[in-house]
């Protein structure tokens, strides 16, 4: 889940120049197009959609950032400017002397510059947000129970439910006492409602903790996310389940991502 910048930090700042140090992170534009279209634009707002950070520009274009595992947007105040390091991909310099730097240690993230029409098409492919009050138990049940795939796979499918990644899927399924490999279509309405409630609780807790730092992630102020310290199963394979004491097992059989579960609690 992407963490949104504190909006007041760079909101209403005007872009003076753009330097692209790692062109391979760009999507929907070239380095020249990004520099040309962004120059002179004002950052009107930052917000989150699914696992992406969205920046609204005064020109109507939008920057869509997918930080993935190690990407971050770092704010540099006036006088803090540094030379590009090995992890800096893009630097947006503002007219007031501040800057916004996209860094990515493992270079797995992306930055796209989308026109209004392109953004509409892109967003149409995303499912509803779990924390959106309009996303009800009934909608969640319809979205997940219509699939015969593993429930963990469906839970991470951004077209069905937006914003749930591997760590939070592991945690929500453990809390709901549902085996990750179980077919989503076999969930009862009661089980679906329980899973939805736990997923929302997990995401709320993650937001309160500033996200999850695993290896290199830092927030825009250089702070590590604290959710991993609250995790009950993720990264705890081989340790006893905190609920029943059974040794937690793990596999990469689901989507080639680490899945950790309790064989007793999640039958």
RAKA-V920358 format. One record per pair of residues at least 12 apart in sequence whose C-alpha atoms are under 10 Angstrom apart, sorted by the first residue. I is the first residue (numbers start at 1). GAP is how many residues later the second one is. Records with the same first field share a line. If there is no record, write none. Layout:
I=GAP / GAP
This chain:
1=47 / 48 / 49 / 50 / 51 / 52 / 65 / 66 / 67 / 68 / 161 / 162 / 163 / 164 / 165 / 166 / 167 / 202 / 205 / 206 / 210 / 211
2=45 / 46 / 47 / 48 / 49 / 50 / 51 / 52 / 63 / 64 / 65 / 66 / 67 / 69 / 70 / 161 / 163 / 205 / 208 / 209 / 210 / 217
3=44 / 45 / 46 / 48 / 49 / 50 / 64 / 69 / 70 / 203 / 204 / 207 / 208 / 209 / 215 / 216 / 217 / 222
4=42 / 43 / 44 / 45 / 47 / 48 / 49 / 50 / 51 / 69 / 203 / 206 / 207 / 215 / 216
5=40 / 41 / 42 / 43 / 48 / 49 / 50 / 67 / 68 / 69 / 70 / 214 / 215 / 216
6=39 / 40 / 41 / 214 / 215
7=36 / 37 / 38 / 39 / 40 / 48
8=37 / 38
9=37 / 66 / 67 / 68 / 89 / 91 / 211
10=32 / 33 / 34 / 35 / 36 / 65 / 66 / 67 / 84 / 88 / 89 / 90
11=31 / 32 / 33 / 34 / 35 / 44 / 45
12=29 / 30 / 31 / 32 / 33 / 45 / 46
13=27 / 28 / 29 / 30 / 31 / 32 / 80 / 81 / 82 / 83 / 84 / 85 / 86
14=24 / 25 / 26 / 27 / 28 / 29 / 30 / 43 / 44 / 78 / 79 / 80 / 81 / 82 / 84
15=20 / 23 / 24 / 25 / 26 / 27 / 28 / 42 / 77 / 78 / 79 / 80 / 81 / 82 / 83 / 84 / 85
16=19 / 22 / 23 / 24 / 25 / 26 / 76 / 77 / 78 / 79 / 80 / 81 / 82 / 83
17=17 / 18 / 19 / 21 / 22 / 23 / 24 / 74 / 75 / 76 / 77 / 78 / 82
18=13 / 14 / 16 / 17 / 18 / 19 / 20 / 21 / 72 / 73 / 74 / 75 / 76 / 81 / 82 / 83
19=12 / 13 / 15 / 16 / 65 / 69 / 70 / 71 / 72 / 73 / 74 / 82
20=12 / 14 / 15 / 68 / 69 / 70 / 71 / 72 / 82
21=63 / 64 / 65 / 66 / 67 / 68 / 69 / 70
22=64 / 65 / 66 / 67 / 68 / 81 / 82 / 85
23=66 / 67 / 87 / 88
24=65 / 83 / 84 / 85 / 86 / 87
25=40 / 41 / 64 / 65 / 77 / 79 / 82 / 83 / 84 / 85 / 86 / 87
26=39 / 63 / 64 / 83 / 84 / 85 / 86 / 87
27=36 / 37 / 38 / 83 / 84 / 85 / 86 / 87
28=36 / 83 / 84 / 85 / 86 / 87 / 90
29=82 / 83 / 84 / 85
30=82 / 83
31=59
33=80
34=29 / 78 / 79 / 80
35=57
37=20 / 22 / 24 / 76
38=19 / 20 / 21 / 23 / 24 / 25 / 54 / 75
39=20 / 53 / 54 / 55
40=17 / 18 / 19 / 54 / 55
41=15 / 16 / 17 / 18 / 19 / 20 / 53
42=13 / 14 / 15 / 16 / 17 / 52
43=12 / 13 / 14 / 15 / 16 / 19 / 20 / 51
44=12 / 13 / 14 / 15 / 16
45=12 / 13 / 17
46=16 / 17
47=17
48=16 / 17 / 115
49=15 / 16 / 74 / 77 / 78 / 79 / 80 / 113 / 114
50=16 / 73 / 76 / 77 / 78 / 79 / 80 / 108 / 109 / 111 / 112 / 113 / 114 / 115
51=14 / 15 / 16 / 17 / 107 / 111 / 112 / 113 / 114
52=12 / 13 / 14 / 15 / 16 / 57 / 58 / 59 / 110 / 111
53=12 / 13 / 14 / 20 / 58
54=12 / 57 / 58 / 59
55=58
57=56
59=56 / 57
60=54 / 55 / 56 / 57
61=52 / 53 / 54 / 55 / 56 / 57 / 58
62=50 / 51 / 52 / 53 / 54 / 56 / 57
63=48 / 49 / 50 / 51 / 52 / 56
64=46 / 47 / 48 / 49 / 50 / 55
65=37 / 44 / 45 / 46 / 47 / 48
66=42 / 43 / 44 / 45 / 46
67=35 / 36 / 37 / 40 / 41 / 42 / 43 / 44 / 150
68=36 / 38 / 39 / 40 / 41 / 42 / 97 / 149
69=35 / 36 / 37 / 38 / 39 / 40 / 143 / 144 / 145 / 146 / 147 / 148
70=17 / 33 / 34 / 35 / 36 / 37 / 38 / 39 / 143 / 144 / 145 / 146 / 147 / 148
71=16 / 17 / 18 / 31 / 32 / 33 / 34 / 35 / 36 / 37 / 38 / 39 / 145 / 146 / 147 / 148
72=16 / 29 / 30 / 31 / 32 / 33 / 37 / 144 / 145 / 146 / 147 / 148 / 149 / 150
73=15 / 17 / 18 / 27 / 28 / 29 / 30 / 31 / 145 / 146 / 147 / 148 / 149
74=14 / 17 / 25 / 26 / 27 / 28 / 29 / 144 / 145 / 146 / 147 / 148
75=16 / 17 / 23 / 24 / 25 / 26 / 27 / 144 / 145 / 146 / 147
76=15 / 17 / 21 / 22 / 23 / 24 / 25 / 144 / 145
77=17 / 19 / 20 / 21 / 22 / 23
78=16 / 17 / 18 / 19 / 20 / 21
79=18 / 19 / 20
80=17 / 18 / 19
81=12 / 16 / 17 / 18
84=17 / 19
85=18
86=17 / 18 / 19
87=14 / 15 / 16 / 17 / 18 / 19 / 20
88=13 / 14 / 15 / 16 / 17 / 19
89=12 / 13 / 14 / 15 / 16 / 18 / 20 / 21 / 22
90=12 / 13 / 14 / 21
91=12
100=120
101=119
102=118
103=114
104=112 / 113
105=110 / 111 / 112
106=110
123=36
124=35
125=33 / 34 / 35 / 37
126=31 / 32 / 33 / 34 / 35 / 36 / 37
127=16 / 30 / 31 / 32 / 33 / 34 / 35 / 36
128=12 / 15 / 30 / 31 / 32 / 33 / 34 / 35
129=29 / 31 / 32 / 33 / 34 / 35 / 71
130=31 / 32 / 33 / 34 / 66 / 67 / 69 / 70 / 71 / 73 / 74
131=31 / 32 / 66 / 68 / 69 / 70 / 72 / 73
132=68
135=26 / 61
136=57 / 60 / 61
137=52 / 53 / 55 / 56 / 57 / 58 / 59 / 60
138=51 / 54 / 55 / 58
139=21
140=15 / 20 / 21 / 49 / 52 / 53 / 55 / 56
141=43 / 44 / 46 / 47 / 48 / 49 / 50 / 51 / 52 / 54 / 55
142=18 / 43 / 47 / 50
143=12 / 16 / 17 / 18 / 41 / 42
144=13 / 16 / 17 / 39 / 40 / 41 / 42 / 43 / 48
145=38 / 39 / 40 / 41 / 42 / 43 / 44 / 47
146=37 / 38 / 39 / 40
147=36 / 37 / 38 / 39
148=34 / 35 / 36 / 37 / 38
149=32 / 33 / 34 / 35 / 36 / 105
150=29 / 30 / 31 / 32 / 33 / 34 / 35 / 36 / 104 / 105
151=18 / 22 / 27 / 28 / 29 / 30 / 31 / 32 / 33 / 34 / 35 / 36 / 103
152=12 / 13 / 14 / 17 / 18 / 20 / 21 / 26 / 27 / 28 / 29 / 30 / 31 / 32 / 102 / 103 / 107
153=12 / 13 / 16 / 27 / 28 / 29 / 30 / 31 / 101 / 102 / 104
154=15 / 26 / 29 / 30
155=13 / 14 / 15 / 17 / 18 / 25 / 29 / 40 / 41 / 44
156=12 / 13 / 99
163=40
164=35 / 36 / 38 / 39
165=38
166=68 / 89 / 91 / 92 / 93
167=35 / 45 / 47 / 60 / 61 / 64 / 66 / 67 / 68 / 90 / 91 / 92 / 93
168=30 / 31 / 32 / 34 / 35 / 38 / 44 / 59 / 60 / 63 / 65 / 66
169=26 / 29 / 30 / 33 / 34 / 65 / 90
170=29 / 61 / 62 / 63 / 64 / 65 / 88 / 89 / 90 / 91
171=27 / 28 / 31 / 59 / 60 / 61 / 62 / 63 / 88 / 89 / 90
172=22 / 23 / 24 / 25 / 26 / 27 / 28 / 29 / 30 / 31 / 60 / 61
173=21 / 22 / 23 / 25 / 26 / 60 / 87 / 88 / 93
174=21 / 24 / 58 / 59 / 60 / 67 / 69 / 86 / 87 / 88 / 91 / 92
175=19 / 20 / 22 / 23 / 24 / 26 / 27 / 57 / 58 / 68 / 90 / 91
176=15 / 16 / 17 / 18 / 19 / 20 / 21 / 22 / 23 / 89 / 90
177=14 / 17 / 18 / 84 / 85 / 86 / 87 / 88 / 89 / 90
178=13 / 14 / 16 / 17 / 83 / 84 / 87 / 88 / 89
179=81 / 82 / 83 / 84 / 85 / 86 / 87 / 88
180=74 / 79 / 80 / 81 / 82 / 86 / 87
181=72 / 73 / 78 / 80 / 85
182=84 / 85
202=25 / 28 / 29
203=24
205=21 / 22 / 25
206=19 / 20 / 21 / 22 / 24 / 25
207=18 / 19 / 20
208=17 / 18 / 19
209=15 / 16 / 17 / 18 / 19 / 20 / 21
210=13 / 14 / 15 / 16 / 17
211=13 / 14 / 15 / 16 / 17
212=12 / 13 / 14 / 15 / 16 / 17 / 18 / 19
213=12 / 13 / 14 / 15 / 16
214=12 / 13 / 14 / 21
232=28 / 29
233=15 / 16 / 17 / 26 / 27 / 28 / 29
234=14 / 16 / 24 / 25 / 26 / 27
235=13 / 15 / 23 / 24 / 25
236=12 / 13 / 14 / 24 / 25
237=12 / 13 / 14 / 21 / 22 / 23 / 24 / 25
238=12 / 22
240=22
241=20 / 21 / 22 / 23 / 24
242=20
243=19 / 21 / 22
244=18 / 20 / 21
245=17 / 19 / 20
246=15 / 16 / 17 / 18 / 19
247=14 / 15 / 16 / 17
248=12 / 13 / 14 / 15 / 16 / 17
249=12 / 13 / 14
250=12
